[in-house]
Every structure is written in C-alpha cells, then in structure tokens.
Amino acid sequence: APNLAIVDGEYEQQTAGSRPEFVISATVQNFGAEDVTGVEVRLSIEGQQIAAGLVDVPAGKSATKNFTHTFNTKGLHRAELSLGPDADKHPVDNVYHLPVQLAQKVRVLLVNGDPRSVPYQDELFYLERALRPSARSASVILSEVTGVDGLASHPFKDFDVVVLANVEKIPRTSVVQLGDFVKQGGG
C-alpha cells in the first residue's frame, strides 16, 4: 500500500551568538510505487507550529525538507516534524519527535602553573588550541587563562571547570575555595 513516513530528523547550528540559527531537517520516505508531489511537511516547536513547506518524493526514495529556526532560549526544546493531515492513510509514522539541545556555554578557568616564553613549551599551549582551534571558531567553551598569582581575582564560582596545569601549589585561601567549588558540583 502507498505509504509516506518521516524516517529521520536532524538539526545543525548555522550561526553563533546569543540567538543562534539552526537548520532542522525532515527526511520523508515514499514506500509506494508512485511519485508523490506536494507533500506537506510541518515543523512545530514546543507544540506550536512554526513553519510548513512542500516536498516531492519519488517512488521508493526519500526527500529532505529543511527549515530554519532561531531559538530564543538555551536548553532542551521539543521539536516535532510531521506530515500534513492528508498525507496518507497510515498516520502512525507521519510524526517524528526530535529533542533539540542548545548547548550552554561552559566557562573554564585555565591556571598555568609553569608559563613559558616558548609557546609550544607552555603548559596550556595545546589545551588552549584544543578548546578554541581558531579565533573564528564558535566554541561553547569560554576559557580564561590566569597564573597562580591571579587566582584571587578569579572567583571559582564564576566558572564551571577549573584546570590546574602543572600547578605545584596554590594559596591556602584558594585551596579552601577550590574544595568548596568541587563540593558544589564544579569540575
């Protein structure tokens, strides 16, 4: 019997910033023996229909419909991709639920215990490049570098993760604050 189904849904971030733009894709499969034109595909976010569009699906093949959406808030969002109400007589496979997780920024304090004037010998040289490969990269990791002497001006509560790179010792007050930071869930 002729049947259309949404067999896959994906999302990909296209822009960075406080309101990133995402492309959300629905893959529609035609299990029938005849081409189907003008198949309505809908996108809903948090139960509210955001967009709709048409796609042609050849017999025995699939087609993809892309939507662009900008989210106002970070965190987990419920997206639903669905076919129009008259797509076919088998509505059970006409809906695809897609959780969209917008990454939260992770704040990282990098404490350099042995700074060097030769860049590739510095304790943080490779780690900094791994966290942000280029100046234009849109990483969810926001790193800040300090030395042991700068710990007093960087409260641990302002960060999600603290990296001690070859740090021999830190001031007693920082040891207590670091212990509290870890007890409260800091990494």
Contacts in CASP RR format, 6 or more apart in sequence:
PFRMAT RR
TARGET T0000
AUTHOR 0000-0000-0000
METHOD contacts of the structure
MODEL  1
APNLAIVDGEYEQQTAGSRPEFVISATVQNFGAEDVTGVEVRLSIEGQQI
AAGLVDVPAGKSATKNFTHTFNTKGLHRAELSLGPDADKHPVDNVYHLPV
QLAQKVRVLLVNGDPRSVPYQDELFYLERALRPSARSASVILSEVTGVDG
LASHPFKDFDVVVLANVEKIPRTSVVQLGDFVKQGGG
1 32 0 8 1.000
1 89 0 8 1.000
1 90 0 8 1.000
2 31 0 8 1.000
2 32 0 8 1.000
2 33 0 8 1.000
2 34 0 8 1.000
2 36 0 8 1.000
2 88 0 8 1.000
2 89 0 8 1.000
3 30 0 8 1.000
3 31 0 8 1.000
3 32 0 8 1.000
3 88 0 8 1.000
3 89 0 8 1.000
3 90 0 8 1.000
3 93 0 8 1.000
4 28 0 8 1.000
4 29 0 8 1.000
4 30 0 8 1.000
4 31 0 8 1.000
4 36 0 8 1.000
4 39 0 8 1.000
4 57 0 8 1.000
4 83 0 8 1.000
4 87 0 8 1.000
4 88 0 8 1.000
4 94 0 8 1.000
5 28 0 8 1.000
5 29 0 8 1.000
5 31 0 8 1.000
5 90 0 8 1.000
5 93 0 8 1.000
5 94 0 8 1.000
6 26 0 8 1.000
6 27 0 8 1.000
6 28 0 8 1.000
6 29 0 8 1.000
6 41 0 8 1.000
6 81 0 8 1.000
6 82 0 8 1.000
6 83 0 8 1.000
6 93 0 8 1.000
6 94 0 8 1.000
6 95 0 8 1.000
6 96 0 8 1.000
7 27 0 8 1.000
7 28 0 8 1.000
7 29 0 8 1.000
7 62 0 8 1.000
7 93 0 8 1.000
7 96 0 8 1.000
8 25 0 8 1.000
8 26 0 8 1.000
8 27 0 8 1.000
8 96 0 8 1.000
9 24 0 8 1.000
9 25 0 8 1.000
9 26 0 8 1.000
9 27 0 8 1.000
9 81 0 8 1.000
9 96 0 8 1.000
9 98 0 8 1.000
10 24 0 8 1.000
10 25 0 8 1.000
10 27 0 8 1.000
10 98 0 8 1.000
11 22 0 8 1.000
11 23 0 8 1.000
11 24 0 8 1.000
11 25 0 8 1.000
11 79 0 8 1.000
11 98 0 8 1.000
11 100 0 8 1.000
12 22 0 8 1.000
12 23 0 8 1.000
12 25 0 8 1.000
13 20 0 8 1.000
13 21 0 8 1.000
13 22 0 8 1.000
13 138 0 8 1.000
14 20 0 8 1.000
14 21 0 8 1.000
14 22 0 8 1.000
14 23 0 8 1.000
14 68 0 8 1.000
15 21 0 8 1.000
15 138 0 8 1.000
16 138 0 8 1.000
17 138 0 8 1.000
19 70 0 8 1.000
19 71 0 8 1.000
19 72 0 8 1.000
20 70 0 8 1.000
20 71 0 8 1.000
20 102 0 8 1.000
21 68 0 8 1.000
21 69 0 8 1.000
21 70 0 8 1.000
22 68 0 8 1.000
22 69 0 8 1.000
22 70 0 8 1.000
22 71 0 8 1.000
22 100 0 8 1.000
23 66 0 8 1.000
23 67 0 8 1.000
23 68 0 8 1.000
24 43 0 8 1.000
24 66 0 8 1.000
24 67 0 8 1.000
24 68 0 8 1.000
24 69 0 8 1.000
24 79 0 8 1.000
24 81 0 8 1.000
24 98 0 8 1.000
24 100 0 8 1.000
25 64 0 8 1.000
25 65 0 8 1.000
25 66 0 8 1.000
25 67 0 8 1.000
26 41 0 8 1.000
26 43 0 8 1.000
26 64 0 8 1.000
26 65 0 8 1.000
26 67 0 8 1.000
26 81 0 8 1.000
26 96 0 8 1.000
27 62 0 8 1.000
27 63 0 8 1.000
27 64 0 8 1.000
28 39 0 8 1.000
28 41 0 8 1.000
28 55 0 8 1.000
28 57 0 8 1.000
28 62 0 8 1.000
28 63 0 8 1.000
28 64 0 8 1.000
28 65 0 8 1.000
28 83 0 8 1.000
29 57 0 8 1.000
29 60 0 8 1.000
29 61 0 8 1.000
29 62 0 8 1.000
30 36 0 8 1.000
30 57 0 8 1.000
30 58 0 8 1.000
30 59 0 8 1.000
30 60 0 8 1.000
30 61 0 8 1.000
30 62 0 8 1.000
30 63 0 8 1.000
31 60 0 8 1.000
32 59 0 8 1.000
32 60 0 8 1.000
33 59 0 8 1.000
33 60 0 8 1.000
34 59 0 8 1.000
35 56 0 8 1.000
35 57 0 8 1.000
35 58 0 8 1.000
35 59 0 8 1.000
36 56 0 8 1.000
36 57 0 8 1.000
36 59 0 8 1.000
37 56 0 8 1.000
38 54 0 8 1.000
38 55 0 8 1.000
38 56 0 8 1.000
39 54 0 8 1.000
39 55 0 8 1.000
39 56 0 8 1.000
39 57 0 8 1.000
39 63 0 8 1.000
39 83 0 8 1.000
39 84 0 8 1.000
39 87 0 8 1.000
40 52 0 8 1.000
40 53 0 8 1.000
40 54 0 8 1.000
40 83 0 8 1.000
40 84 0 8 1.000
40 87 0 8 1.000
41 52 0 8 1.000
41 53 0 8 1.000
41 54 0 8 1.000
41 55 0 8 1.000
41 65 0 8 1.000
41 81 0 8 1.000
41 82 0 8 1.000
41 83 0 8 1.000
41 84 0 8 1.000
42 49 0 8 1.000
42 51 0 8 1.000
42 52 0 8 1.000
42 53 0 8 1.000
42 80 0 8 1.000
42 81 0 8 1.000
42 82 0 8 1.000
42 83 0 8 1.000
42 84 0 8 1.000
43 49 0 8 1.000
43 50 0 8 1.000
43 51 0 8 1.000
43 52 0 8 1.000
43 67 0 8 1.000
43 69 0 8 1.000
43 79 0 8 1.000
43 80 0 8 1.000
43 81 0 8 1.000
44 50 0 8 1.000
44 79 0 8 1.000
44 80 0 8 1.000
44 82 0 8 1.000
45 69 0 8 1.000
45 71 0 8 1.000
45 77 0 8 1.000
45 78 0 8 1.000
45 79 0 8 1.000
45 80 0 8 1.000
45 100 0 8 1.000
46 77 0 8 1.000
46 78 0 8 1.000
47 78 0 8 1.000
47 80 0 8 1.000
50 67 0 8 1.000
50 69 0 8 1.000
51 67 0 8 1.000
51 69 0 8 1.000
52 84 0 8 1.000
53 65 0 8 1.000
54 65 0 8 1.000
55 63 0 8 1.000
55 64 0 8 1.000
55 65 0 8 1.000
56 63 0 8 1.000
57 63 0 8 1.000
71 77 0 8 1.000
71 100 0 8 1.000
71 102 0 8 1.000
73 102 0 8 1.000
74 102 0 8 1.000
74 103 0 8 1.000
74 104 0 8 1.000
75 101 0 8 1.000
75 102 0 8 1.000
75 104 0 8 1.000
76 99 0 8 1.000
76 100 0 8 1.000
76 101 0 8 1.000
76 102 0 8 1.000
77 99 0 8 1.000
77 100 0 8 1.000
77 101 0 8 1.000
77 102 0 8 1.000
78 97 0 8 1.000
78 98 0 8 1.000
78 99 0 8 1.000
78 100 0 8 1.000
79 97 0 8 1.000
79 98 0 8 1.000
79 99 0 8 1.000
79 100 0 8 1.000
80 95 0 8 1.000
80 96 0 8 1.000
80 97 0 8 1.000
80 98 0 8 1.000
81 95 0 8 1.000
81 96 0 8 1.000
81 98 0 8 1.000
82 94 0 8 1.000
82 95 0 8 1.000
82 96 0 8 1.000
83 94 0 8 1.000
83 95 0 8 1.000
84 94 0 8 1.000
85 91 0 8 1.000
87 94 0 8 1.000
88 94 0 8 1.000
103 140 0 8 1.000
104 140 0 8 1.000
105 140 0 8 1.000
105 141 0 8 1.000
105 142 0 8 1.000
106 140 0 8 1.000
106 141 0 8 1.000
106 142 0 8 1.000
106 160 0 8 1.000
106 161 0 8 1.000
107 142 0 8 1.000
107 144 0 8 1.000
107 158 0 8 1.000
107 159 0 8 1.000
107 160 0 8 1.000
107 161 0 8 1.000
108 131 0 8 1.000
108 141 0 8 1.000
108 142 0 8 1.000
108 143 0 8 1.000
108 144 0 8 1.000
108 159 0 8 1.000
108 160 0 8 1.000
108 161 0 8 1.000
108 162 0 8 1.000
108 163 0 8 1.000
109 143 0 8 1.000
109 144 0 8 1.000
109 146 0 8 1.000
109 154 0 8 1.000
109 156 0 8 1.000
109 158 0 8 1.000
109 159 0 8 1.000
109 161 0 8 1.000
109 162 0 8 1.000
109 163 0 8 1.000
110 124 0 8 1.000
110 127 0 8 1.000
110 128 0 8 1.000
110 143 0 8 1.000
110 144 0 8 1.000
110 145 0 8 1.000
110 146 0 8 1.000
110 163 0 8 1.000
110 165 0 8 1.000
111 146 0 8 1.000
111 147 0 8 1.000
111 148 0 8 1.000
111 151 0 8 1.000
111 162 0 8 1.000
111 163 0 8 1.000
111 164 0 8 1.000
111 165 0 8 1.000
111 167 0 8 1.000
111 170 0 8 1.000
112 122 0 8 1.000
112 123 0 8 1.000
112 124 0 8 1.000
112 145 0 8 1.000
112 146 0 8 1.000
112 147 0 8 1.000
112 165 0 8 1.000
112 166 0 8 1.000
113 123 0 8 1.000
113 147 0 8 1.000
113 148 0 8 1.000
113 164 0 8 1.000
113 165 0 8 1.000
113 166 0 8 1.000
113 167 0 8 1.000
113 168 0 8 1.000
114 122 0 8 1.000
114 123 0 8 1.000
114 165 0 8 1.000
114 166 0 8 1.000
115 122 0 8 1.000
115 123 0 8 1.000
115 147 0 8 1.000
116 122 0 8 1.000
116 123 0 8 1.000
119 125 0 8 1.000
120 126 0 8 1.000
123 165 0 8 1.000
123 166 0 8 1.000
124 145 0 8 1.000
124 165 0 8 1.000
127 163 0 8 1.000
127 165 0 8 1.000
128 143 0 8 1.000
128 145 0 8 1.000
131 139 0 8 1.000
131 141 0 8 1.000
131 143 0 8 1.000
132 139 0 8 1.000
132 141 0 8 1.000
132 143 0 8 1.000
144 154 0 8 1.000
144 159 0 8 1.000
146 153 0 8 1.000
146 154 0 8 1.000
148 167 0 8 1.000
148 169 0 8 1.000
148 170 0 8 1.000
148 171 0 8 1.000
151 170 0 8 1.000
151 171 0 8 1.000
151 174 0 8 1.000
152 171 0 8 1.000
152 173 0 8 1.000
152 174 0 8 1.000
155 177 0 8 1.000
156 162 0 8 1.000
156 177 0 8 1.000
156 178 0 8 1.000
156 180 0 8 1.000
156 181 0 8 1.000
156 186 0 8 1.000
157 181 0 8 1.000
159 181 0 8 1.000
159 186 0 8 1.000
160 186 0 8 1.000
160 187 0 8 1.000
161 186 0 8 1.000
161 187 0 8 1.000
162 178 0 8 1.000
162 181 0 8 1.000
162 186 0 8 1.000
162 187 0 8 1.000
164 170 0 8 1.000
170 178 0 8 1.000
181 187 0 8 1.000
END
